[in-house]
Structure formats: structure tokens, C-alpha cells
Amino acid sequence: MLPKEKRLNLRQDFKWVASGERLENELYKIFLKFGQNKTPRIGISLSKGVFKKAVSRNRARRLTSVAVRALYPALPQSLNLIILPREGVLKQNTQKLTLSLKELLVRLKAVNEKSGDKIN
């Protein structure tokens, strides 16, 4: 898990970021918006509708956190990001999850393709 100053915690922050750009693939749905923050802020949100059991929700959150930590140094400082994992996350390894998340961020032009090359 990221330190508190690097996370989106407030409901109003989540609503603000959710009003920004949206993109999805088979593993994640992400929302992003640029703001005035000095470090990238990330929020991970899961629903009981997608992950019925708490064990599944916790595992999905942990796997997504590992992927975010790998990409975090390459993120622009004013980025605010909400990540909603999908059920398929539980069947993937962390390298695949990191590449999938990086692909979404590249498509939204939040990260350069070259940044974070050690992930590939």
C-alpha cells in the first residue's frame, strides 16, 4: 500500500477524479485527472458486486497495489488516478497486471512508453 499522502482518500476526491478521463481493458477500469498536487495520488476501489468475498477484494487490492508501486516513479506529479480492478485480476501474475496498467496509462498519455522500461 502506498503512504497516505500518495493516496486518494476522500469521497470528494474520488468524485472529482471520476469526472475526468476514463479508459478500460479486460483487467482494469481507470479514471484520471490532472490537478495541482505535488506527487501522484492513487485510489483503488473495489465493489462487493465484482468481488463477493472479502478475501478476494483484499487480494485484488494487494495485487493492484504491487502493480501501482512498480509504475509509481514513472507517473507525472500532478496525476490523480482511480483504479477499479476487474475479476480477471485474481487470475494474473503481478508482471501481467503491471503491463496491463502501464498499457492503459500509455494510451491515456499519462506515461511515456519508454518510462518504466525495467517493468517489461
Summary of the structure (lengths in Angstrom):
residues: 120
radius of gyration: 13.3
end to end distance: 21.9
largest distance: 37.5
contacts: 347
relative contact order: 0.23
helix: 45%
strand: 19%
